[in-house]
Amino acid sequence: MSRLIASFLLAGLMAATPMAYLKLGFFTSTGLVGIHWTQPVSYFVTNRDADGVTAAQLQAAMGRAFSTWASVPRVAVTHSFTGFTGAEPFAADGINVIGFRARPELDRTLGAATFEFDEVTGQILESDIFFNTTFKWSVAPAGQAERFDLESVGLHEVGHLLGMGHSALGETEIRSTGGRRVLGKRAVMFPIAYPAGNIEDRTLEADDRAGFADIYGSGAQTGTISGRVTLGNAGIFGAHVTALHTGTGDLVSTFSLTAAGDFTMAGLAPGLYVVRVEPLDDADLDSFFDEDTGVNISFKPAFFAKLVPVPRGGAGPSLHIVVNAK
Ligand SMILES: [Zn+2]
């Protein structure tokens, strides 16, 4: 079994990063095996209050976050709250635990998720989430100044618990005091949170829904774009590929994830898309890939020359996108 610390969510106040959805999984001889649940997701909540938020309020906020993911059209994921517990998140104890913990040494981490999965099937066996009480939290319906919205950050962490990776659909600026600040984002799964008081991440975006449908949907009502990104004849790994629906303005993205530059984007609403490729240069690479992974960012952004049709339940033409060196 493999235990992963999934992607810390950094505090918007001090740190920020960008991206589209990144499917978590591993490659075998038959292709990418995605990480996923094959059973109802049952979770416990640690019986510990935080300043301003009780354990019961944490449980209620997590219930809303699970329900938001479960309401993505045409996906079948069931979840249930089992009860309060004295068990701590991040203990490998065979149960899923969500709770508050004081982690003052993680001064840019609002919360984090881990999961343990079967290395053959990709089935998730256990996942935990903690929220860092070094920060001030709120469950106020309209948000609360100076406090992070627990449901918003919870929706991001529950996304990880359910098997979602980070998205790069966001823009940040480097702060003079260090870290990044979010200027805008189009995915709850973007690795950097909005500032305290903001509640926009209670609502999923098109990119989140596409990534989730890619894991849990049947594919019957959505479509796929796939292809390859190359510089000359050489494949590019880690190119950020975005697709804009010309009818709705929905934006979905992914990465090329092989040495040959192959990418696949599933869970797309049918329609005509504008496809663009860009380097992942407005982000901290380690929010998306292991440090030792060679992500190529030395190329210029490029559009695919034609609109790309995505049929319902099928795939559009396979795209070959050629980029130029920076
Ligand atoms: Zn995250």
Boltz pocket constraint, residues with backbone or C-beta under 6 A from the ligand:
constraints:
  - pocket:
      binder: B
      contacts: [[A, 6], [A, 7], [A, 8], [A, 9], [A, 156], [A, 160], [A, 166], [A, 189], [A, 190], [A, 191]]
      max_distance: 6.0
